[in-house]
């Protein structure tokens, strides 16, 4: 398969970094707001969670999917491959784990709290389900954000050596 040229790799890096920045920045924003925002009015709870849902749907999801797709392009059309280096393997494992966590835990919690806030407004804060979802968003959101930063570190410093190729004895 033909590899991307130097110009193509530079464009791929720009696009990949834009998606990664969108994912990390949006994750931080949501986490920061969930932890520090205090509600004082009836409409604020629903408006807040509707905003969180919009950031999740139109920033985090496209950022995560875009980062994964551009990572696949890196794997297919550049010398990096998918598992040629241990640090790449770690990134793929974390990327898939973070996406699964987002799809099956964080996204549904945001959607459930948005629906609860729409129907119950400020009374949603007294709901066990709402508070449980919020606690999960804080804990898993924090873990996810830390792992995203770790992936950024791994991408920058590439801390583990290249995998040794296994050769057959002659």
DSSP file (Angstrom, degrees, kcal/mol; ACC not computed):
  #  RESIDUE AA STRUCTURE BP1 BP2  ACC     N-H-->O    O-->H-N    N-H-->O    O-->H-N    TCO  KAPPA ALPHA  PHI   PSI    X-CA   Y-CA   Z-CA
    1    1 A X              0   0    0      0, 0.0     2,-0.2     0, 0.0     0, 0.0   0.000 360.0 360.0 360.0 140.8    0.0    0.0    0.0
    2    2 A X        -     0   0    0      1,-0.1     2,-0.2     0, 0.0     0, 0.0  -0.498 360.0-134.6 -75.5 135.7    1.3    3.5   -0.9
    3    3 A X        -     0   0    0     -2,-0.2    75,-0.2     1,-0.1     2,-0.1  -0.497  25.3 -99.3 -85.1 156.6    2.3    5.7    2.0
    4    4 A X        -     0   0    0     73,-3.4    -1,-0.1    -2,-0.2     2,-0.0  -0.453  40.5-120.8 -67.9 147.1    1.4    9.4    2.4
    5    5 A X     >  -     0   0    0     -2,-0.1     4,-2.4     1,-0.1     5,-0.2  -0.235  35.6 -88.1 -79.3 178.2    4.1   11.8    1.3
    6    6 A X  H  > S+     0   0    0      1,-0.2     4,-1.8     2,-0.2     5,-0.1   0.880 129.1  48.1 -56.8 -41.4    5.6   14.4    3.6
    7    7 A X  H  > S+     0   0    0      2,-0.2     4,-2.2     1,-0.2    -1,-0.2   0.911 111.3  50.5 -66.8 -42.0    3.0   17.0    2.8
    8    8 A X  H  > S+     0   0    0      1,-0.2     4,-2.6     2,-0.2    -2,-0.2   0.887 109.1  51.7 -62.6 -39.3    0.2   14.5    3.4
    9    9 A X  H  X S+     0   0    0     -4,-2.4     4,-2.4     2,-0.2    -1,-0.2   0.886 108.4  51.3 -65.9 -38.1    1.6   13.5    6.7
   10   10 A X  H  X S+     0   0    0     -4,-1.8     4,-2.1     2,-0.2    -2,-0.2   0.917 112.0  46.2 -65.5 -42.2    1.8   17.1    7.8
   11   11 A X  H  X S+     0   0    0     -4,-2.2     4,-2.6     2,-0.2     5,-0.2   0.908 111.8  51.9 -65.6 -40.8   -1.9   17.6    6.9
   12   12 A X  H  X S+     0   0    0     -4,-2.6     4,-2.9     1,-0.2    -2,-0.2   0.909 108.8  50.8 -60.7 -41.9   -2.8   14.4    8.6
   13   13 A X  H  X S+     0   0    0     -4,-2.4     4,-2.8     2,-0.2     5,-0.2   0.915 109.9  49.9 -62.8 -43.3   -1.0   15.6   11.8
   14   14 A X  H  X S+     0   0    0     -4,-2.1     4,-2.1     2,-0.2    -2,-0.2   0.945 114.3  44.0 -59.5 -48.9   -2.9   18.9   11.7
   15   15 A X  H  X S+     0   0    0     -4,-2.6     4,-2.2     2,-0.2    -2,-0.2   0.919 114.2  50.0 -64.3 -43.4   -6.2   17.2   11.3
   16   16 A X  H  X S+     0   0    0     -4,-2.9     4,-2.6     1,-0.2    -1,-0.2   0.930 111.2  48.4 -60.8 -46.1   -5.4   14.6   14.0
   17   17 A X  H  X S+     0   0    0     -4,-2.8     4,-2.7     1,-0.2    -1,-0.2   0.848 108.5  54.5 -65.5 -33.9   -4.3   17.3   16.5
   18   18 A X  H  X S+     0   0    0     -4,-2.1     4,-2.2    -5,-0.2    -1,-0.2   0.932 111.4  44.6 -63.5 -44.9   -7.4   19.3   15.8
   19   19 A X  H  X S+     0   0    0     -4,-2.2     4,-2.4     2,-0.2    -2,-0.2   0.919 114.4  48.7 -65.3 -42.7   -9.6   16.3   16.7
   20   20 A X  H  X S+     0   0    0     -4,-2.6     4,-2.9     1,-0.2     5,-0.3   0.926 111.7  49.7 -61.9 -44.9   -7.5   15.4   19.7
   21   21 A X  H  X S+     0   0    0     -4,-2.7     4,-2.7     1,-0.2     5,-0.3   0.886 110.1  51.1 -61.2 -39.2   -7.7   19.1   20.9
   22   22 A X  H  X S+     0   0    0     -4,-2.2     4,-2.1    -5,-0.2     5,-0.2   0.924 113.1  45.6 -62.7 -44.6  -11.4   19.1   20.5
   23   23 A X  H  X S+     0   0    0     -4,-2.4     4,-2.1    40,-0.2    -2,-0.2   0.945 118.4  40.6 -65.2 -49.9  -11.8   15.8   22.5
   24   24 A X  H  X S+     0   0    0     -4,-2.9     4,-2.5     2,-0.2     5,-0.2   0.935 117.4  47.7 -67.4 -46.7   -9.4   16.9   25.3
   25   25 A X  H  X S+     0   0    0     -4,-2.7     4,-2.3    -5,-0.3    -1,-0.2   0.903 113.9  46.4 -62.9 -42.4  -10.7   20.5   25.5
   26   26 A X  H  X S+     0   0    0     -4,-2.1     4,-2.5    -5,-0.3     5,-0.2   0.900 111.8  51.8 -67.1 -40.6  -14.4   19.5   25.5
   27   27 A X  H  X S+     0   0    0     -4,-2.1     4,-2.5    -5,-0.2    -2,-0.2   0.928 111.5  47.0 -61.1 -45.0  -13.7   16.8   28.1
   28   28 A X  H  X S+     0   0    0     -4,-2.5     4,-3.0     2,-0.2     5,-0.2   0.926 111.5  51.6 -62.5 -44.2  -12.0   19.3   30.4
   29   29 A X  H  X S+     0   0    0     -4,-2.3     4,-2.4     2,-0.2    -2,-0.2   0.933 112.6  44.2 -60.0 -47.9  -14.8   21.9   29.9
   30   30 A X  H  X S+     0   0    0     -4,-2.5     4,-2.8     2,-0.2     5,-0.2   0.941 115.0  48.6 -63.6 -46.6  -17.6   19.5   30.8
   31   31 A X  H  X S+     0   0    0     -4,-2.5     4,-2.2    -5,-0.2     5,-0.2   0.930 111.7  49.6 -59.5 -46.4  -15.7   18.1   33.8
   32   32 A X  H  X S+     0   0    0     -4,-3.0     4,-2.4    -5,-0.2     5,-0.3   0.924 113.6  45.8 -58.7 -46.7  -14.9   21.6   35.1
   33   33 A X  H  X S+     0   0    0     -4,-2.4     4,-2.4    -5,-0.2    -2,-0.2   0.913 111.5  50.9 -65.8 -43.0  -18.5   22.7   34.8
   34   34 A X  H  < S+     0   0    0     -4,-2.8    -1,-0.2     1,-0.2    -2,-0.2   0.890 116.0  42.5 -63.0 -38.1  -20.0   19.6   36.4
   35   35 A X  H  < S+     0   0    0     -4,-2.2    -2,-0.2    -5,-0.2    -1,-0.2   0.905 127.0  26.3 -74.6 -41.0  -17.6   19.9   39.3
   36   36 A X  H  < S+     0   0    0     -4,-2.4     2,-0.3    -5,-0.2    -2,-0.2   0.646  90.2 101.1-106.1 -15.7  -17.8   23.6   40.0
   37   37 A X     <  -     0   0    0     -4,-2.4     2,-0.4    -5,-0.3    -4,-0.0  -0.555  51.3-160.7 -78.2 132.9  -21.1   25.0   38.7
   38   38 A X        -     0   0    0     -2,-0.3     2,-0.4     2,-0.0    -2,-0.0  -0.902  11.5-135.2-110.1 140.4  -23.8   25.6   41.3
   39   39 A X        +     0   0    0     -2,-0.4     3,-0.1     1,-0.1    -2,-0.0  -0.748  30.2 163.3 -97.8 140.8  -27.5   25.9   40.4
   40   40 A X        +     0   0    0     -2,-0.4     2,-0.3     1,-0.1    -1,-0.1   0.471  59.7  52.3-128.8  -9.7  -29.7   28.5   41.8
   41   41 A X  S  > S-     0   0    0      1,-0.1     4,-0.7    80,-0.0     3,-0.3  -0.869  78.2-115.3-131.7 164.1  -32.8   28.5   39.5
   42   42 A X  H  > S+     0   0    0     -2,-0.3     4,-0.6     1,-0.2     3,-0.4   0.886 112.9  44.0 -63.3 -42.8  -35.3   26.1   38.1
   43   43 A X  H  > S+     0   0    0      1,-0.2     4,-2.3     2,-0.1    -1,-0.2   0.675  97.1  76.6 -80.3 -16.6  -34.3   26.4   34.5
   44   44 A X  H  > S+     0   0    0     -3,-0.3     4,-2.8     1,-0.2     5,-0.2   0.872  88.8  55.2 -64.2 -38.6  -30.5   26.3   35.1
   45   45 A X  H  X S+     0   0    0     -4,-0.7     4,-2.4    -3,-0.4     5,-0.2   0.950 113.5  40.2 -62.5 -49.6  -30.4   22.5   35.7
   46   46 A X  H  X S+     0   0    0     -4,-0.6     4,-2.6    71,-0.4     5,-0.2   0.929 116.5  49.9 -65.7 -44.4  -32.0   21.7   32.3
   47   47 A X  H  X S+     0   0    0     -4,-2.3     4,-2.1     2,-0.2    -2,-0.2   0.898 111.3  50.2 -60.6 -41.1  -30.1   24.4   30.5
   48   48 A X  H  X S+     0   0    0     -4,-2.8     4,-2.3    -5,-0.2    -2,-0.2   0.956 114.1  42.5 -62.1 -51.9  -26.8   23.2   31.9
   49   49 A X  H  X S+     0   0    0     -4,-2.4     4,-2.5     1,-0.2    -2,-0.2   0.819 111.3  55.3 -70.0 -29.2  -27.4   19.6   31.0
   50   50 A X  H  X S+     0   0    0     -4,-2.6     4,-2.3    -5,-0.2    -1,-0.2   0.915 109.8  47.8 -65.1 -41.4  -28.7   20.5   27.6
   51   51 A X  H  X S+     0   0    0     -4,-2.1     4,-2.4    -5,-0.2    -2,-0.2   0.905 111.3  49.9 -62.9 -42.4  -25.4   22.4   27.1
   52   52 A X  H  X S+     0   0    0     -4,-2.3     4,-2.5     1,-0.2    -2,-0.2   0.913 110.7  50.4 -61.7 -43.2  -23.4   19.4   28.3
   53   53 A X  H  X S+     0   0    0     -4,-2.5     4,-3.0     2,-0.2    -2,-0.2   0.900 110.2  49.7 -62.9 -41.3  -25.3   17.1   25.9
   54   54 A X  H  X S+     0   0    0     -4,-2.3     4,-2.8     2,-0.2     5,-0.2   0.911 111.5  47.8 -65.4 -42.1  -24.7   19.5   23.0
   55   55 A X  H  X>S+     0   0    0     -4,-2.4     5,-2.2     2,-0.2     4,-1.6   0.909 114.4  48.1 -64.0 -40.7  -20.9   19.6   23.8
   56   56 A X  I  <>S+     0   0    0     -4,-2.5     5,-2.5     3,-0.2     6,-0.2   0.949 117.5  40.6 -62.5 -49.6  -20.9   15.8   24.1
   57   57 A X  I  <5S+     0   0    0     -4,-3.0     5,-0.2     1,-0.2    -2,-0.2   0.857 127.7  29.4 -69.4 -36.9  -22.8   15.3   20.8
   58   58 A X  I  <5S+     0   0    0     -4,-2.8    -1,-0.2    -5,-0.2    -2,-0.2   0.423 133.9  19.8-111.8   0.9  -21.1   18.0   18.7
   59   59 A X  I  X5S+     0   0    0     -4,-1.6     4,-2.2    -5,-0.2    -3,-0.2   0.576 123.0  41.0-130.4 -55.3  -17.5   18.2   20.2
   60   60 A X  I  ><S+     0   0    0     -5,-2.2     4,-3.0     2,-0.2     5,-0.3   0.961 118.1  45.2 -66.1 -50.5  -16.5   15.2   22.2
   61   61 A X  H  ><S+     0   0    0     -5,-2.5     4,-2.8    -6,-0.2     5,-0.3   0.949 117.1  43.5 -62.0 -50.0  -18.0   12.5   19.9
   62   62 A X  H  > S+     0   0    0     -5,-0.2     4,-2.7    -6,-0.2     5,-0.2   0.894 115.3  51.2 -62.2 -35.7  -16.6   14.1   16.7
   63   63 A X  H  X S+     0   0    0     -4,-2.2     4,-2.3     2,-0.2    -2,-0.2   0.935 113.7  43.1 -63.7 -45.9  -13.3   14.7   18.4
   64   64 A X  H  X S+     0   0    0     -4,-3.0     4,-2.2     2,-0.2    -2,-0.2   0.931 118.4  43.8 -66.4 -46.6  -13.0   11.1   19.6
   65   65 A X  H  X S+     0   0    0     -4,-2.8     4,-2.8    -5,-0.3     5,-0.2   0.917 114.9  49.6 -66.4 -42.4  -14.2    9.6   16.3
   66   66 A X  H  X S+     0   0    0     -4,-2.7     4,-2.6    -5,-0.3     5,-0.2   0.895 110.5  50.1 -63.0 -40.7  -12.0   11.9   14.3
   67   67 A X  H  X S+     0   0    0     -4,-2.3     4,-1.8    -5,-0.2    -1,-0.2   0.908 113.2  46.5 -64.1 -41.2   -8.9   11.2   16.4
   68   68 A X  H  X S+     0   0    0     -4,-2.2     4,-2.0     2,-0.2    -2,-0.2   0.925 113.6  47.6 -68.0 -43.4   -9.5    7.4   16.0
   69   69 A X  H  X S+     0   0    0     -4,-2.8     4,-2.0     2,-0.2    -2,-0.2   0.920 113.7  46.4 -65.2 -43.5  -10.1    7.7   12.2
   70   70 A X  H  X S+     0   0    0     -4,-2.6     4,-2.3     1,-0.2    -1,-0.2   0.850 110.1  55.4 -68.1 -31.2   -7.0    9.8   11.6
   71   71 A X  H  X S+     0   0    0     -4,-1.8     4,-2.2    -5,-0.2    -1,-0.2   0.879 106.3  51.2 -63.9 -37.6   -5.1    7.4   13.9
   72   72 A X  H  X S+     0   0    0     -4,-2.0     4,-2.3     2,-0.2     5,-0.2   0.890 107.5  52.1 -65.7 -39.0   -6.2    4.6   11.5
   73   73 A X  H  X S+     0   0    0     -4,-2.0     4,-3.0     2,-0.2    -2,-0.2   0.924 108.9  51.1 -62.2 -43.1   -5.0    6.6    8.5
   74   74 A X  H  X S+     0   0    0     -4,-2.3     4,-1.0     1,-0.2     7,-0.7   0.933 111.5  48.3 -55.5 -46.1   -1.7    7.0   10.3
   75   75 A X  H  < S+     0   0    0     -4,-2.2    -2,-0.2     5,-0.2    -1,-0.2   0.855 120.2  35.2 -65.1 -36.6   -1.6    3.2   10.9
   76   76 A X  H  < S+     0   0    0     -4,-2.3    -2,-0.2     5,-0.1    -1,-0.2   0.904 126.4  31.4 -86.0 -44.9   -2.5    2.3    7.3
   77   77 A X  H  < S+     0   0    0     -4,-3.0   -73,-3.4    -5,-0.2     2,-0.3   0.178 110.6  58.7-110.7  17.5   -0.7    5.0    5.2
   78   78 A X  S >< S-     0   0    0     -4,-1.0     3,-0.7   -75,-0.2   -73,-0.1  -0.858  88.0-104.3-133.6 174.5    2.4    5.9    7.2
   79   79 A X  T 3  S+     0   0    0     -2,-0.3    -4,-0.1     1,-0.2    -5,-0.0   0.620 104.9  80.2 -71.4 -13.3    5.4    4.0    8.5
   80   80 A X  T 3> S-     0   0    0     -6,-0.3     4,-0.6     1,-0.1     5,-0.2   0.867  72.8-176.2 -67.3 -36.4    4.0    4.1   12.1
   81   81 A X  T <4  -     0   0    0     -7,-0.7    -5,-0.1    -3,-0.7    -1,-0.1  -0.203  40.7 -80.6  67.8-166.6    1.7    1.2   11.6
   82   82 A X  T  4 S+     0   0    0     -7,-0.2    10,-0.2    -6,-0.1    -1,-0.1   0.799 117.5  11.2-102.5 -39.8   -0.7    0.1   14.4
   83   83 A X  T  4 S+     0   0    0     -8,-0.1    -2,-0.1     1,-0.1    80,-0.1   0.080  87.3 113.0-131.2  22.6    1.4   -2.0   16.8
   84   84 A X  S  < S+     0   0    0     -4,-0.6    79,-1.8    78,-0.1     2,-0.4   0.801  83.0  38.5 -68.1 -29.0    5.0   -1.4   15.6
   85   85 A X  B  > S-A  162   0A   0     77,-0.2     4,-1.8    -5,-0.2     3,-0.4  -0.937  79.7-129.7-123.5 144.9    5.8    0.5   18.8
   86   86 A X  H  > S+     0   0    0     75,-1.2     4,-2.3    -2,-0.4     5,-0.2   0.874 109.4  57.5 -60.7 -37.2    4.7   -0.3   22.3
   87   87 A X  H  > S+     0   0    0     73,-0.4     4,-2.0     1,-0.2    -1,-0.2   0.843 105.2  51.5 -65.8 -31.2    3.5    3.3   22.9
   88   88 A X  H  > S+     0   0    0     -3,-0.4     4,-2.5     2,-0.2    -1,-0.2   0.898 107.8  51.9 -69.1 -40.1    1.2    3.0   19.9
   89   89 A X  H  X S+     0   0    0     -4,-1.8     4,-2.5     2,-0.2    -2,-0.2   0.927 109.5  49.6 -61.0 -44.6   -0.3   -0.2   21.3
   90   90 A X  H  X S+     0   0    0     -4,-2.3     4,-2.7     1,-0.2     5,-0.2   0.917 110.6  50.6 -60.1 -43.8   -0.9    1.5   24.6
   91   91 A X  H  X S+     0   0    0     -4,-2.0     4,-2.9     1,-0.2    -2,-0.2   0.910 110.5  48.7 -62.4 -42.2   -2.6    4.4   22.7
   92   92 A X  H  X S+     0   0    0     -4,-2.5     4,-2.4   -10,-0.2     5,-0.2   0.921 112.3  48.1 -64.2 -43.4   -4.9    2.1   20.8
   93   93 A X  H  X S+     0   0    0     -4,-2.5     4,-2.4     1,-0.2    -2,-0.2   0.942 115.9  43.8 -61.9 -47.3   -5.9    0.2   23.9
   94   94 A X  H  X S+     0   0    0     -4,-2.7     4,-3.1     2,-0.2     5,-0.2   0.909 112.2  53.2 -64.9 -42.0   -6.6    3.4   25.8
   95   95 A X  H  X S+     0   0    0     -4,-2.9     4,-2.2    -5,-0.2    -1,-0.2   0.932 112.4  43.8 -59.5 -46.9   -8.4    5.0   22.8
   96   96 A X  H  X S+     0   0    0     -4,-2.4     4,-2.5     2,-0.2    -1,-0.2   0.916 114.6  49.9 -65.5 -42.8  -10.8    2.0   22.4
   97   97 A X  H  X S+     0   0    0     -4,-2.4     4,-2.4    -5,-0.2    -2,-0.2   0.910 111.7  48.3 -62.4 -42.5  -11.3    1.8   26.2
   98   98 A X  H  X S+     0   0    0     -4,-3.1     4,-2.4     2,-0.2    -1,-0.2   0.891 112.0  49.0 -66.6 -38.9  -12.1    5.5   26.4
   99   99 A X  H  X S+     0   0    0     -4,-2.2     4,-2.7    -5,-0.2    -2,-0.2   0.912 111.8  48.4 -67.7 -40.9  -14.5    5.3   23.5
  100  100 A X  H  X S+     0   0    0     -4,-2.5     4,-2.7     2,-0.2     5,-0.3   0.922 112.3  49.5 -63.1 -43.6  -16.3    2.3   25.0
  101  101 A X  H  X>S+     0   0    0     -4,-2.4     5,-2.0     1,-0.2     4,-2.0   0.908 113.4  46.7 -60.9 -42.6  -16.6    4.0   28.3
  102  102 A X  I  <>S+     0   0    0     -4,-2.4     5,-2.9     3,-0.2     6,-0.3   0.913 115.3  45.0 -65.5 -43.3  -18.0    7.1   26.6
  103  103 A X  I  <5S+     0   0    0     -4,-2.7     5,-0.3     1,-0.2    -2,-0.2   0.916 125.3  28.9 -67.9 -44.4  -20.5    5.2   24.5
  104  104 A X  I  <5S+     0   0    0     -4,-2.7    -2,-0.2    -5,-0.2    -3,-0.2   0.630 135.5  14.6 -99.1 -14.4  -21.8    2.9   27.2
  105  105 A X  I  X5S+     0   0    0     -4,-2.0     4,-1.6    -5,-0.3    -3,-0.2   0.699 124.4  38.1-123.4 -58.5  -21.4    4.9   30.4
  106  106 A X  I  ><S+     0   0    0     -5,-2.0     4,-2.4     2,-0.2     5,-0.2   0.940 116.0  48.7 -70.1 -48.0  -20.7    8.6   30.1
  107  107 A X  H  ><S+     0   0    0     -5,-2.9     4,-2.6    -6,-0.3     5,-0.2   0.940 113.1  47.0 -57.9 -50.2  -23.0    9.4   27.1
  108  108 A X  H  > S+     0   0    0     -6,-0.3     4,-2.7    -5,-0.3    -1,-0.2   0.860 110.8  53.4 -61.0 -34.3  -26.0    7.6   28.6
  109  109 A X  H  X S+     0   0    0     -4,-1.6     4,-2.4     2,-0.2    -1,-0.2   0.918 110.3  46.8 -66.4 -42.1  -25.5    9.3   31.9
  110  110 A X  H  X S+     0   0    0     -4,-2.4     4,-2.2     2,-0.2    -2,-0.2   0.935 114.6  47.3 -62.6 -46.0  -25.5   12.8   30.2
  111  111 A X  H  X S+     0   0    0     -4,-2.6     4,-2.2     1,-0.2    -2,-0.2   0.901 112.5  49.1 -63.9 -41.2  -28.6   11.9   28.2
  112  112 A X  H  X S+     0   0    0     -4,-2.7     4,-2.7     1,-0.2    -1,-0.2   0.920 112.4  47.4 -64.9 -43.6  -30.4   10.5   31.3
  113  113 A X  H  X S+     0   0    0     -4,-2.4     4,-2.6     2,-0.2    -1,-0.2   0.856 110.2  52.9 -68.2 -33.0  -29.6   13.6   33.4
  114  114 A X  H  X S+     0   0    0     -4,-2.2     4,-2.0    -5,-0.2    -1,-0.2   0.935 111.9  45.5 -64.8 -44.9  -30.7   15.9   30.6
  115  115 A X  H  X S+     0   0    0     -4,-2.2     4,-2.1     2,-0.2    -2,-0.2   0.910 114.3  48.4 -64.8 -42.5  -34.0   14.1   30.4
  116  116 A X  H  X S+     0   0    0     -4,-2.7     4,-3.1     1,-0.2     5,-0.4   0.912 112.0  49.3 -63.3 -42.3  -34.4   14.1   34.2
  117  117 A X  H  X S+     0   0    0     -4,-2.6     4,-1.6     1,-0.2   -71,-0.4   0.857 110.1  51.8 -67.2 -33.7  -33.6   17.8   34.3
  118  118 A X  H  < S+     0   0    0     -4,-2.0    -1,-0.2    -5,-0.2    -2,-0.2   0.905 118.8  35.5 -67.9 -40.8  -36.1   18.5   31.5
  119  119 A X  H  < S+     0   0    0     -4,-2.1    -2,-0.2    -5,-0.1    -1,-0.2   0.851 133.9  23.5 -83.8 -34.4  -38.9   16.7   33.3
  120  120 A X  H >< S-     0   0    0     -4,-3.1     3,-1.8     1,-0.2    -3,-0.2   0.562  81.9-169.3-109.4 -10.8  -38.1   17.6   37.0
  121  121 A X  G >< S-     0   0    0     -4,-1.6     3,-1.8    -5,-0.4     4,-0.3  -0.309  76.4  -2.6  51.7-128.1  -36.0   20.8   36.6
  122  122 A X  G >  S+     0   0    0      1,-0.3     3,-1.6     2,-0.2    -1,-0.3   0.791 128.6  68.4 -64.3 -27.8  -34.4   21.7   40.0
  123  123 A X  G X  S+     0   0    0     -3,-1.8     3,-1.7     1,-0.3     4,-0.3   0.701  81.5  77.7 -64.5 -17.6  -36.1   18.7   41.6
  124  124 A X  G X  S+     0   0    0     -3,-1.8     3,-1.7     1,-0.3    -1,-0.3   0.823  81.0  67.8 -59.7 -29.9  -33.8   16.5   39.5
  125  125 A X  G <  S+     0   0    0     -3,-1.6    -1,-0.3    -4,-0.3    -2,-0.2   0.706  97.0  53.2 -64.6 -18.7  -31.1   17.3   42.0
  126  126 A X  G <  S+     0   0    0     -3,-1.7     2,-0.3    -4,-0.2    -1,-0.3   0.514  86.7 106.2 -91.3  -6.2  -33.0   15.3   44.6
  127  127 A X    <>  -     0   0    0     -3,-1.7     4,-2.3    -4,-0.3     5,-0.2  -0.566  65.2-146.3 -78.4 132.6  -33.2   12.3   42.4
  128  128 A X  H  > S+     0   0    0     -2,-0.3     4,-2.6     1,-0.2     5,-0.2   0.899 101.5  51.8 -62.3 -40.1  -30.9    9.4   43.3
  129  129 A X  H  > S+     0   0    0      2,-0.2     4,-2.6     1,-0.2     5,-0.2   0.922 109.8  49.1 -63.2 -43.7  -30.5    8.5   39.6
  130  130 A X  H  > S+     0   0    0     -6,-0.2     4,-2.6     1,-0.2    -2,-0.2   0.938 114.3  44.4 -60.7 -48.0  -29.5   12.0   38.8
  131  131 A X  H  X S+     0   0    0     -4,-2.3     4,-2.6    -7,-0.2    -1,-0.2   0.870 112.8  51.7 -67.7 -36.5  -26.9   12.3   41.6
  132  132 A X  H  X S+     0   0    0     -4,-2.6     4,-2.4     2,-0.2    -1,-0.2   0.924 111.9  46.9 -64.3 -44.0  -25.6    8.8   40.8
  133  133 A X  H  X S+     0   0    0     -4,-2.6     4,-2.6     2,-0.2    -2,-0.2   0.917 112.3  50.3 -61.5 -43.5  -25.1    9.8   37.1
  134  134 A X  H  X S+     0   0    0     -4,-2.6     4,-2.1     2,-0.2    -2,-0.2   0.911 110.4  49.2 -63.4 -42.2  -23.5   13.1   38.1
  135  135 A X  H  X S+     0   0    0     -4,-2.6     4,-2.7     2,-0.2     5,-0.2   0.909 111.5  49.5 -62.9 -42.2  -21.1   11.3   40.5
  136  136 A X  H  X>S+     0   0    0     -4,-2.4     4,-2.7     1,-0.2     5,-0.7   0.906 109.2  52.5 -63.5 -41.0  -20.2    8.8   37.7
  137  137 A X  H  X5S+     0   0    0     -4,-2.6     4,-1.3     1,-0.2     5,-0.2   0.897 111.9  46.3 -61.6 -39.9  -19.6   11.7   35.3
  138  138 A X  H  X5S+     0   0    0     -4,-2.1     4,-1.8     3,-0.2    -2,-0.2   0.947 119.7  38.4 -67.3 -48.2  -17.3   13.3   37.8
  139  139 A X  H  X5S+     0   0    0     -4,-2.7     4,-2.3     2,-0.2    -2,-0.2   0.980 125.1  35.5 -70.2 -56.8  -15.3   10.1   38.6
  140  140 A X  H  X5S+     0   0    0     -4,-2.7     4,-3.0     1,-0.2     5,-0.2   0.865 116.8  55.4 -67.6 -34.4  -15.2    8.5   35.1
  141  141 A X  H  X<S+     0   0    0     -4,-1.3     4,-2.4    -5,-0.7    -1,-0.2   0.896 109.2  47.8 -62.7 -39.2  -14.9   11.9   33.4
  142  142 A X  H  X S+     0   0    0     -4,-1.8     4,-2.5    -5,-0.2    -2,-0.2   0.927 113.3  47.1 -65.9 -45.3  -11.8   12.7   35.6
  143  143 A X  H  X S+     0   0    0     -4,-2.3     4,-2.5     1,-0.2    -2,-0.2   0.926 113.2  49.3 -61.8 -44.3  -10.3    9.3   34.8
  144  144 A X  H  X S+     0   0    0     -4,-3.0     4,-2.3     2,-0.2    -2,-0.2   0.919 111.1  49.0 -62.6 -43.5  -11.0    9.8   31.1
  145  145 A X  H  X S+     0   0    0     -4,-2.4     4,-2.3     2,-0.2    -1,-0.2   0.922 111.6  49.1 -62.8 -43.8   -9.5   13.3   31.1
  146  146 A X  H  X S+     0   0    0     -4,-2.5     4,-2.3     1,-0.2    -1,-0.2   0.907 111.7  49.4 -62.2 -41.6   -6.3   12.0   32.9
  147  147 A X  H  X S+     0   0    0     -4,-2.5     4,-2.5     2,-0.2    -1,-0.2   0.858 108.1  53.7 -67.6 -34.3   -6.0    9.2   30.5
  148  148 A X  H  X S+     0   0    0     -4,-2.3     4,-2.0     2,-0.2    -2,-0.2   0.918 110.2  47.4 -63.5 -42.4   -6.4   11.6   27.5
  149  149 A X  H  X S+     0   0    0     -4,-2.3     4,-2.3     2,-0.2    -2,-0.2   0.888 110.4  52.5 -64.7 -38.0   -3.5   13.7   29.0
  150  150 A X  H  X S+     0   0    0     -4,-2.3     4,-2.9     2,-0.2    -2,-0.2   0.909 107.8  51.1 -62.9 -41.6   -1.5   10.5   29.4
  151  151 A X  H  X S+     0   0    0     -4,-2.5     4,-2.5     2,-0.2    -1,-0.2   0.880 108.6  52.0 -62.6 -37.2   -2.1    9.6   25.8
  152  152 A X  H  X S+     0   0    0     -4,-2.0     4,-1.8     2,-0.2    -2,-0.2   0.914 110.6  48.2 -63.7 -42.8   -0.9   13.1   24.9
  153  153 A X  H  X S+     0   0    0     -4,-2.3     4,-3.1     2,-0.2     5,-0.4   0.941 112.0  48.8 -60.1 -48.9    2.2   12.5   26.9
  154  154 A X  H  X S+     0   0    0     -4,-2.9     4,-2.1     1,-0.2    -2,-0.2   0.895 111.0  50.7 -61.0 -41.2    2.8    9.1   25.3
  155  155 A X  H  < S+     0   0    0     -4,-2.5    -1,-0.2    -5,-0.2    -2,-0.2   0.861 116.6  41.1 -64.7 -35.4    2.3   10.6   21.8
  156  156 A X  H  < S+     0   0    0     -4,-1.8    -2,-0.2    -5,-0.2    -1,-0.2   0.928 127.4  27.4 -79.9 -47.7    4.8   13.4   22.5
  157  157 A X  H  < S-     0   0    0     -4,-3.1    -3,-0.2    -5,-0.2    -2,-0.2   0.638  81.8-152.0 -95.0 -15.8    7.6   11.5   24.4
  158  158 A X     <  -     0   0    0     -4,-2.1    -4,-0.1    -5,-0.4    -3,-0.1   0.927  18.8-172.1  42.7  65.3    7.1    8.0   22.9
  159  159 A X        +     0   0    0     -5,-0.1     2,-0.4   -72,-0.1    -1,-0.1   0.642  52.3  67.5 -70.8 -18.4    8.5    6.4   26.1
  160  160 A X  S    S-     0   0    0     -6,-0.1   -73,-0.4     1,-0.1     3,-0.1  -0.804  82.7-112.1-109.8 147.6    8.7    2.8   25.1
  161  161 A X        -     0   0    0     -2,-0.4   -75,-1.2     1,-0.1   -74,-0.2  -0.146  43.1 -80.3 -70.5 165.3   11.1    1.3   22.6
  162  162 A X  B     -A   85   0A   0    -77,-0.2   -77,-0.2     1,-0.1    -1,-0.1  -0.324  54.3 -99.4 -62.6 144.5   10.2   -0.2   19.3
  163  163 A X        -     0   0    0    -79,-1.8     2,-0.4    -3,-0.1    -1,-0.1  -0.389  37.8-114.2 -63.4 141.9    8.9   -3.7   19.3
  164  164 A X        -     0   0    0     -3,-0.1     2,-0.3    -2,-0.1    -1,-0.1  -0.646  29.1-125.4 -77.8 132.5   11.5   -6.3   18.5
  165  165 A X        -     0   0    0     -2,-0.4     2,-0.6     1,-0.1    -1,-0.0  -0.608  19.5-129.1 -80.0 138.5   10.6   -8.1   15.2
  166  166 A X        -     0   0    0     -2,-0.3     2,-0.4     0, 0.0    -1,-0.1  -0.765  25.9-166.0 -89.5 124.0   10.5  -11.8   15.5
  167  167 A X        -     0   0    0     -2,-0.6     2,-0.2     0, 0.0     3,-0.0  -0.854  21.2-117.3-110.2 146.8   12.6  -13.5   12.9
  168  168 A X        -     0   0    0     -2,-0.4     2,-0.0     1,-0.1     0, 0.0  -0.575  35.9-106.1 -79.3 142.0   12.4  -17.2   12.1
  169  169 A X              0   0    0     -2,-0.2    -1,-0.1     1,-0.1     0, 0.0  -0.375 360.0 360.0 -65.7 147.2   15.5  -19.2   12.7
  170  170 A X              0   0    0     -3,-0.0    -1,-0.1    -2,-0.0    -2,-0.0   0.478 360.0 360.0 -90.3 360.0   17.4  -20.1    9.5
